[in-house]
Amino acid sequence: MSEQAPSTADFFARIALLEAAVSARDITIAERDEQLRRERAEAALRIQRLQLQIDRFNRKAFGRSSEKLGQMRLELEDLETDFAASVPDIELPIVADTAKVRVLPVRKLNPNLPRKHDVREPSCACCPGCGGDLRAMGEDSEEMLDLVAQAWQVMETIRPKYSCRTCDKIIQAPAPVKAIARGKLSYAALAHIMMAKWGYHLPFYRQAQMMAAKGVDIERSTLARSAGYAAALLDPIYNRIREIGRTRTKIHTDDTRLPILVPSAGKTHKGALWVYVADDRNSGSQEPPIAWYRATLGRAGESVMTELAGFAGTLQADGFSGYNQIYKGGAIREAACLAHLRRKIFDVHDSQPTELSTTAMAGIQAIYRIEEEIRGLPPAERLAARRRRTRPLVRALRRQLMRQGKGLSRHADIAKAFAYGTKRWRAFNRFLYDGQLEPDNLIAERAIRGFTVGRRNWLFSGSFAAAERSAVVLSIIETCKLCGVDAEAYMADVTERIQNDWPASRWDELMPWNWARRQEMPLPLAA
């Protein structure tokens, strides 16, 4: 029996089955391709994010303020030294045409430095050629910077006794009041130790080694206790600085980590050191700049609320979420830091520049160029310039952040940078409506940078009391620095005045911006 030939319907059915199978296979392949594409995109995004993190770490490790740059500078110094040693001094020939000779300017040394005059007279009193008399016709002088080595000396106070020939009454000058009872360190020595510890971040054991090299045998523990006693005398100045600072209308603040040792536990608290700066010199203010620090056992917004209790005005700070509760009451307004937004965009732009990041960086740089031009002008003039020149740049930057940020993946770093700006735009925009405000918080960052650099010399603060003591002395040193005052001389003089019962009603006379070195006064007699 012969097989029946397939009908036309069977052919069409088989074709339909094959087409369905091919279509299903195409769908599966398309789904797999889509999944692979997503995985590749996610992998590329992760690679980009990791590369940005690596670039940030490299920038922190090998940036301008790092040891890498220090090594490059040392290499340059060695090359310059070798060049100077290998090339002898060359006397330039005398040129008749003086118009062609380029006279190099002579740089004068600081006229405020102490000077020692060394007059070199000729060895002969008469003319060596004819024996005639000499007459003065002027002089030549040149300056050289000399170094007088630091020398420790013993200051022995001798108080002679006198008796009256008539009544036998004994007369003697009173003993000077010491900073520390039975102490062996003068006020100047204590100020030097405090400045080295908190101003230059030299631990006490290093200071003890340096003093031993000069023939001074003193224990590290003695230095620590003595500096603590002397620093306690500065508490009234510190408290008064805080009181005056809270009366200002604008304060900058920032914080950094401060590990604090837990007593008898061998562990450290995650403490923080906060800085508060009131400095309106950029807006032409004549009020003296003020800076003070506070140490806390944690990093929370409650610490700032407690410190700024009673303050009403504008707080310029970064985007730390702990500040949010401070702004809820309405008494304190938020002013954001444009430098933080610039850094976030620059981190992306420096590694993978795009048209978006390039345009954003150019806009921010244009804003800062205007700020450089109007720095130091009164608030009204600064405000007028910002309304006329800066506001269009800020609006264009916002349009770019809002419009172009929507088309980016929310996981992209440039999108995160844009989102940081758009979420806090009202705070970023506030300096356009107040000529006293700054576009960033660099004033506070500069005040805390010295501490973050010096923190490399130690691991932690030994106790919370020690952290508070550091905050006191750092406040005095930084305020003196802002006011152009020698902090070491200031602490030596002020601690002595306070120890000699300076009246509390005259604390303002001892503030760094009012301080003047006193003249030596005759000692009163003591019966």
C-alpha positions as CSV (number, residue, x, y, z in Angstrom):
1,M,0.0,0.0,0.0
2,S,1.6,3.2,-1.1
3,E,2.0,6.2,1.4
4,Q,-0.4,9.0,0.9
5,A,1.3,12.3,-0.3
6,P,1.0,15.1,2.2
7,S,-1.6,17.6,1.5
8,T,-1.2,21.3,1.0
9,A,-2.7,21.9,4.4
10,D,0.0,19.8,6.0
11,F,2.7,21.8,4.3
12,F,1.2,25.1,5.6
13,A,0.8,23.6,9.1
14,R,4.5,22.5,9.1
15,I,5.5,25.9,7.9
16,A,3.5,27.6,10.6
17,L,5.2,25.3,13.3
18,L,8.6,26.2,11.9
19,E,7.9,29.9,11.8
20,A,6.6,29.7,15.4
21,A,9.8,27.9,16.5
22,V,12.0,30.5,14.8
23,S,10.0,33.3,16.3
24,A,10.3,31.8,19.8
25,R,14.0,31.3,19.2
26,D,14.3,34.9,18.1
27,I,12.5,36.1,21.2
28,T,14.7,34.1,23.4
29,I,17.8,35.4,21.7
30,A,16.5,39.0,22.0
31,E,15.8,38.5,25.7
32,R,19.2,37.1,26.2
33,D,20.8,39.9,24.3
34,E,18.8,42.5,26.3
35,Q,19.9,40.8,29.5
36,L,23.5,40.7,28.4
37,R,23.3,44.4,27.4
38,R,21.9,45.3,30.8
39,E,24.6,43.3,32.5
40,R,27.3,44.9,30.4
41,A,25.9,48.4,31.2
42,E,25.8,47.6,34.9
43,A,29.4,46.2,34.7
44,A,30.5,49.3,32.9
45,L,28.9,51.5,35.5
46,R,30.5,49.6,38.3
47,I,33.9,49.9,36.5
48,Q,33.4,53.6,36.1
49,R,32.4,54.0,39.8
50,L,35.4,52.0,40.9
51,Q,37.7,54.0,38.7
52,L,36.3,57.2,40.1
53,Q,37.0,55.9,43.6
54,I,40.5,54.9,42.7
55,D,41.1,58.4,41.2
56,R,39.8,60.0,44.5
57,F,42.1,57.8,46.5
58,N,45.0,58.7,44.3
59,R,44.2,62.4,44.5
60,K,44.1,62.1,48.3
61,A,47.3,60.1,48.3
62,F,49.2,62.0,45.6
63,G,47.4,65.4,45.5
64,R,48.9,68.8,45.9
65,S,49.1,68.8,49.7
66,S,50.4,65.2,49.9
67,E,53.7,63.6,50.6
68,K,54.1,62.9,46.8
69,L,54.3,66.6,46.1
70,G,56.7,67.0,49.0
71,Q,58.9,64.3,47.5
72,M,58.8,66.2,44.1
73,R,59.7,69.4,45.9
74,L,62.6,67.7,47.6
75,E,63.8,66.4,44.3
76,L,63.6,69.9,42.8
77,E,65.5,71.3,45.8
78,D,68.3,68.7,45.3
79,L,68.6,69.5,41.6
80,E,68.7,73.3,42.4
81,T,71.4,72.6,45.1
82,D,73.5,70.5,42.7
83,F,73.2,73.1,40.0
84,A,74.3,75.9,42.3
85,A,77.2,73.8,43.6
86,S,78.4,72.9,40.1
87,V,78.1,76.4,38.5
88,P,80.6,79.0,40.0
89,D,79.7,82.6,40.4
90,I,80.2,84.4,37.1
91,E,81.1,88.1,37.0
92,L,79.2,89.9,34.3
93,P,81.2,92.1,32.0
94,I,80.8,95.8,32.3
95,V,78.7,97.2,29.5
96,A,79.2,100.8,28.4
97,D,75.6,101.1,27.2
98,T,73.7,101.1,30.6
99,A,70.4,101.2,28.8
100,K,70.9,97.6,27.7
101,V,71.8,96.3,31.2
102,R,68.8,94.9,33.0
103,V,69.0,95.8,36.7
104,L,67.6,93.1,38.9
105,P,65.4,94.4,41.8
106,V,66.8,93.9,45.2
107,R,64.3,92.3,47.6
108,K,64.2,93.9,51.0
109,L,63.9,91.8,54.1
110,N,61.0,92.4,56.6
111,P,61.7,95.7,58.3
112,N,59.9,94.5,61.4
113,L,62.6,91.9,62.1
114,P,65.2,92.8,64.8
115,R,68.4,94.1,63.2
116,K,72.1,93.8,64.2
117,H,74.5,96.3,62.5
118,D,78.0,95.2,61.6
119,V,80.0,98.2,60.6
120,R,83.2,97.3,58.7
121,E,85.8,100.2,58.8
122,P,88.9,100.2,56.6
123,S,92.0,98.7,58.2
124,C,94.0,101.9,57.6
125,A,93.2,105.4,59.0
126,C,94.7,107.2,56.1
127,C,95.0,106.8,52.3
128,P,97.2,103.8,51.5
129,G,98.4,105.5,48.3
130,C,99.5,109.0,49.5
131,G,99.0,109.0,53.2
132,G,96.3,111.7,53.1
133,D,93.4,112.2,55.5
134,L,90.1,110.4,54.7
135,R,86.7,112.0,54.7
136,A,83.3,110.3,54.7
137,M,81.5,110.2,51.4
138,G,78.7,107.7,51.9
139,E,78.3,104.0,52.6
140,D,77.2,100.8,51.0
141,S,75.0,98.3,52.8
142,E,73.5,94.9,52.2
143,E,71.2,92.7,54.1
144,M,71.5,89.0,55.0
145,L,69.1,86.9,57.0
146,D,70.8,85.5,60.1
147,L,69.5,82.9,62.6
148,V,69.9,83.3,66.3
149,A,69.7,79.8,67.7
150,Q,67.0,79.1,70.3
151,A,68.6,78.9,73.7
152,W,67.1,77.9,77.0
153,Q,68.2,80.0,80.0
154,V,67.6,80.0,83.7
155,M,65.8,83.1,85.0
156,E,66.8,83.4,88.6
157,T,64.8,85.9,90.6
158,I,66.7,87.5,93.4
159,R,64.9,89.6,96.0
160,P,67.3,91.5,98.3
161,K,66.1,92.2,101.8
162,Y,66.5,95.6,103.5
163,S,65.9,96.5,107.1
164,C,65.1,99.9,108.5
165,R,67.9,101.3,110.7
166,T,65.3,103.1,112.9
167,C,62.4,100.5,113.4
168,D,64.1,97.3,112.1
169,K,61.2,96.8,109.6
170,I,62.2,94.4,106.7
171,I,61.5,95.6,103.2
172,Q,61.5,93.3,100.2
173,A,60.0,93.1,96.7
174,P,57.1,90.6,96.5
175,A,57.7,87.2,94.9
176,P,56.4,87.0,91.3
177,V,53.2,85.0,90.9
178,K,54.0,81.8,89.0
179,A,51.7,80.1,86.6
180,I,52.2,76.9,88.5
181,A,52.9,76.8,92.2
182,R,56.5,75.6,92.7
183,G,56.8,75.3,89.0
184,K,60.1,75.7,87.1
185,L,58.7,77.0,83.8
186,S,58.1,80.7,83.0
187,Y,55.0,82.1,81.2
188,A,57.1,82.4,78.0
189,A,58.3,78.8,78.3
190,L,54.8,77.5,78.9
191,A,53.4,79.5,75.9
192,H,56.2,78.0,73.8
193,I,55.3,74.5,74.9
194,M,51.6,75.1,74.2
195,M,52.3,76.6,70.8
196,A,54.5,73.7,69.8
197,K,51.9,71.2,71.0
198,W,48.7,72.7,69.6
199,G,50.0,75.1,67.0
200,Y,52.7,73.0,65.4
201,H,51.4,69.6,66.6
202,L,54.6,68.4,68.2
203,P,53.8,65.8,70.9
204,F,55.3,66.3,74.3
205,Y,57.8,63.4,74.0
206,R,59.3,65.1,70.9
207,Q,59.5,68.4,72.7
208,A,61.3,66.6,75.6
209,Q,63.8,65.2,73.1
210,M,64.4,68.6,71.5
211,M,64.9,70.2,74.9
212,A,67.3,67.4,76.0
213,A,69.4,68.2,73.0
214,K,69.7,71.7,74.3
215,G,70.8,70.6,77.7
216,V,67.3,70.8,79.4
217,D,66.4,67.6,81.2
218,I,62.6,67.6,81.7
219,E,60.1,64.7,81.7
220,R,57.4,64.4,79.2
221,S,54.8,64.1,82.0
222,T,56.0,67.4,83.4
223,L,55.5,69.1,80.1
224,A,52.0,67.7,79.8
225,R,50.9,68.7,83.3
226,S,52.4,72.2,83.0
227,A,50.8,72.8,79.6
228,G,47.5,71.7,81.0
229,Y,47.7,74.1,84.0
230,A,48.7,77.0,81.8
231,A,45.9,76.2,79.2
232,A,43.3,76.2,82.0
233,L,44.2,79.9,82.6
234,L,42.9,80.7,79.1
235,D,39.4,79.4,79.9
236,P,38.0,83.0,80.5
237,I,39.3,84.1,77.1
238,Y,37.9,81.1,75.4
239,N,34.4,81.5,77.0
240,R,34.4,85.2,76.1
241,I,35.3,84.4,72.5
242,R,32.3,81.9,72.3
243,E,30.0,84.6,73.8
244,I,31.0,87.2,71.3
245,G,30.9,84.7,68.4
246,R,27.3,83.8,69.0
247,T,26.2,87.4,68.8
248,R,27.3,87.6,65.1
249,T,24.8,87.3,62.3
250,K,26.8,84.7,60.2
251,I,28.8,81.7,61.3
252,H,30.7,79.1,59.3
253,T,31.1,75.6,60.8
254,D,32.7,72.4,59.9
255,D,33.9,69.2,61.7
256,T,36.5,66.5,61.5
257,R,37.0,63.2,63.3
258,L,38.7,63.2,66.7
259,P,39.4,59.7,68.3
260,I,39.0,60.0,72.1
261,L,40.4,57.2,74.3
262,V,38.0,55.5,76.6
263,P,39.5,55.3,80.1
264,S,40.7,51.8,81.1
265,A,39.1,50.2,78.0
266,G,41.8,50.4,75.4
267,K,39.3,51.6,72.8
268,T,38.4,55.0,71.4
269,H,35.2,56.9,70.9
270,K,34.3,58.2,67.5
271,G,34.6,61.8,68.7
272,A,34.5,65.0,66.6
273,L,36.1,68.4,66.6
274,W,33.8,71.2,65.5
275,V,35.0,74.6,64.4
276,Y,32.9,77.8,64.4
277,V,34.2,80.9,62.5
278,A,32.8,84.4,62.4
279,D,34.8,86.2,59.7
280,D,33.1,88.9,57.5
281,R,36.2,90.6,56.3
282,N,35.4,89.5,52.7
283,S,32.3,91.8,52.9
284,G,34.3,94.8,54.2
285,S,33.3,94.3,57.8
286,Q,35.5,95.9,60.5
287,E,34.4,93.4,63.2
288,P,37.4,91.2,64.3
289,P,37.4,87.6,63.1
290,I,36.7,84.9,65.7
291,A,37.2,81.2,65.7
292,W,36.5,78.6,68.3
293,Y,36.4,74.8,68.6
294,R,34.3,72.3,70.5
295,A,35.1,68.6,71.1
296,T,32.2,66.1,71.3
297,L,32.0,62.4,71.9
298,G,29.9,61.8,68.8
299,R,29.0,63.5,65.6
300,A,25.4,64.7,65.9
301,G,23.4,67.8,65.1
302,E,22.5,68.2,68.8
303,S,26.1,69.2,69.5
304,V,25.7,72.2,67.1
305,M,22.3,73.1,68.4
306,T,23.7,73.2,72.0
307,E,26.7,75.3,71.0
308,L,24.7,77.8,68.9
309,A,21.9,78.2,71.5
310,G,20.7,81.8,71.2
311,F,22.3,82.4,67.8
312,A,20.1,83.9,65.2
313,G,21.4,84.4,61.6
314,T,22.9,82.4,58.8
315,L,24.9,79.2,59.3
316,Q,27.2,78.3,56.3
317,A,28.0,74.6,56.3
318,D,28.2,71.5,54.2
319,G,25.3,69.1,53.4
320,F,25.6,67.1,56.7
321,S,22.2,65.8,57.5
322,G,22.7,66.5,61.2
323,Y,22.3,70.2,60.5
324,N,18.7,69.8,59.2
325,Q,17.1,69.9,62.6
326,I,18.9,73.2,63.3
327,Y,17.1,74.9,60.4
328,K,13.6,73.8,61.4
329,G,13.0,76.6,63.9
330,G,13.6,79.3,61.4
331,A,15.9,81.3,63.6
332,I,18.9,79.9,61.8
333,R,19.0,80.0,58.0
334,E,21.0,77.5,55.9
335,A,23.7,78.6,53.4
336,A,25.2,75.8,51.4
337,C,28.8,75.3,50.2
338,L,29.3,75.7,46.5
339,A,32.8,74.3,46.8
340,H,31.3,70.9,47.8
341,L,29.2,70.8,44.6
342,R,32.3,71.8,42.6
343,R,34.3,69.0,44.1
344,K,31.7,66.4,43.4
345,I,31.5,67.5,39.7
346,F,35.3,67.8,39.5
347,D,35.8,64.2,40.8
348,V,33.9,63.0,37.8
349,H,35.2,65.6,35.3
350,D,38.9,64.9,36.3
351,S,38.6,61.2,35.5
352,Q,36.1,61.1,32.6
353,P,35.4,64.6,31.3
354,T,32.2,65.0,29.4
355,E,30.3,67.9,27.8
356,L,28.0,68.0,30.9
357,S,30.8,68.2,33.4
358,T,32.9,70.6,31.3
359,T,30.0,73.1,31.0
360,A,29.1,72.8,34.7
361,M,32.8,73.4,35.8
362,A,33.0,76.4,33.5
363,G,29.9,77.9,35.0
364,I,31.1,77.5,38.6
365,Q,34.6,78.9,37.7
366,A,32.9,81.9,36.2
367,I,31.0,82.5,39.5
368,Y,34.3,82.3,41.5
369,R,36.0,84.7,39.2
370,I,33.4,87.3,39.9
371,E,33.7,86.6,43.7
372,E,37.5,87.3,43.5
373,E,36.8,90.7,41.9
374,I,34.2,91.8,44.6
375,R,36.1,90.4,47.6
376,G,36.4,93.0,50.3
377,L,33.7,95.3,49.0
378,P,30.7,96.4,51.2
379,P,27.7,94.0,51.2
380,A,25.6,96.4,49.1
381,E,28.2,96.5,46.3
382,R,28.7,92.8,46.4
383,L,25.0,92.2,46.2
384,A,24.6,94.5,43.3
385,A,27.4,92.8,41.4
386,R,25.9,89.4,42.1
387,R,22.4,90.4,40.9
388,R,23.8,91.8,37.7
389,R,26.6,89.3,36.8
390,T,26.3,86.2,39.0
391,R,22.6,85.5,39.0
392,P,22.4,84.7,35.2
393,L,25.3,82.2,35.7
394,V,23.6,80.6,38.6
395,R,20.3,80.2,36.8
396,A,22.0,78.7,33.8
397,L,23.8,76.2,36.0
398,R,20.5,75.3,37.7
399,R,18.8,74.7,34.3
400,Q,21.6,72.4,33.3
401,L,21.5,70.4,36.5
402,M,17.7,70.1,36.3
403,R,17.4,69.4,32.5
404,Q,20.4,67.2,31.8
405,G,20.3,65.4,35.1
406,K,17.0,63.9,34.3
407,G,18.4,62.0,31.3
408,L,21.1,60.3,33.3
409,S,21.0,57.0,35.3
410,R,20.5,57.8,38.9
411,H,23.4,55.4,39.7
412,A,25.9,57.5,37.6
413,D,28.3,59.6,39.6
414,I,27.7,62.8,37.6
415,A,23.9,62.3,38.2
416,K,24.6,62.0,42.0
417,A,26.7,65.2,41.8
418,F,23.8,67.0,40.0
419,A,21.3,65.7,42.5
420,Y,23.3,67.0,45.4
421,G,23.0,70.5,43.9
422,T,19.3,70.4,43.0
423,K,18.2,69.1,46.4
424,R,19.8,72.0,48.3
425,W,19.5,74.6,45.6
426,R,17.7,77.1,47.8
427,A,20.6,77.0,50.2
428,F,23.1,77.3,47.3
429,N,21.2,80.3,46.0
430,R,21.1,82.3,49.2
431,F,24.3,84.2,48.7
432,L,22.7,85.9,45.7
433,Y,20.3,87.7,48.1
434,D,22.7,88.7,50.9
435,G,26.0,90.5,50.2
436,Q,27.4,89.4,53.6
437,L,27.3,85.7,52.7
438,E,29.9,83.7,50.9
439,P,29.2,81.2,48.1
440,D,31.1,78.5,50.0
441,N,32.3,77.3,53.4
442,L,36.0,77.5,52.8
443,I,36.5,79.9,55.8
444,A,35.6,77.1,58.2
445,E,37.5,74.5,56.1
446,R,40.7,76.5,56.3
447,A,40.3,76.9,60.1
448,I,40.2,73.1,60.6
449,R,42.7,72.1,58.0
450,G,45.7,72.7,60.3
451,F,44.3,70.3,62.8
452,T,43.6,67.6,60.2
453,V,47.2,67.8,59.0
454,G,48.6,67.8,62.5
455,R,46.5,64.8,63.4
456,R,49.0,62.6,61.7
457,N,51.4,63.1,64.6
458,W,49.2,61.3,67.1
459,L,46.7,58.5,67.2
460,F,44.0,59.8,69.6
461,S,43.2,62.2,72.4
462,G,43.9,60.6,75.8
463,S,40.6,61.7,77.4
464,F,37.6,63.9,76.8
465,A,39.1,66.5,79.1
466,A,42.2,66.5,77.0
467,A,40.1,66.9,73.9
468,E,38.4,69.9,75.5
469,R,41.7,71.4,76.5
470,S,42.9,71.1,72.9
471,A,39.8,72.9,71.7
472,V,40.5,75.8,74.1
473,V,44.1,76.3,73.0
474,L,43.3,75.8,69.3
475,S,40.7,78.5,69.6
476,I,43.2,81.0,71.0
477,I,45.8,80.2,68.4
478,E,43.4,80.3,65.4
479,T,41.8,83.6,66.6
480,C,45.2,85.1,67.0
481,K,46.2,83.9,63.5
482,L,43.1,85.5,62.0
483,C,43.8,88.8,63.8
484,G,47.4,88.9,62.8
485,V,48.7,88.4,66.4
486,D,51.7,86.4,67.6
487,A,49.9,83.6,69.4
488,E,52.9,82.6,71.5
489,A,53.6,86.1,72.7
490,Y,49.9,86.6,73.4
491,M,49.5,83.4,75.5
492,A,52.6,84.3,77.5
493,D,51.4,87.8,78.3
494,V,47.7,87.0,78.9
495,T,48.3,84.0,81.1
496,E,50.5,86.1,83.3
497,R,48.0,88.9,83.5
498,I,45.2,86.5,84.4
499,Q,47.3,84.8,87.1
500,N,48.0,88.2,88.6
501,D,44.2,88.6,89.2
502,W,43.1,90.5,86.1
503,P,39.6,91.8,86.8
504,A,36.8,90.0,85.1
505,S,35.1,93.2,84.1
506,R,38.1,93.9,81.7
507,W,38.2,90.6,79.8
508,D,37.6,92.4,76.5
509,E,40.9,94.2,76.9
510,L,42.6,90.9,76.7
511,M,40.9,89.7,73.5
512,P,43.4,89.0,70.7
513,W,42.1,91.9,68.5
514,N,42.4,94.4,71.5
515,W,45.7,93.0,72.9
516,A,48.8,95.1,73.1
517,R,52.0,94.1,74.7
518,R,52.4,95.8,78.0
519,Q,55.4,97.8,79.1
520,E,57.5,96.8,82.1
521,M,56.1,98.3,85.2
522,P,58.1,99.0,88.4
523,L,57.6,96.3,91.1
524,P,55.7,97.4,94.2
525,L,57.3,96.9,97.5
526,A,56.1,94.4,100.0
527,A,56.6,94.7,103.7
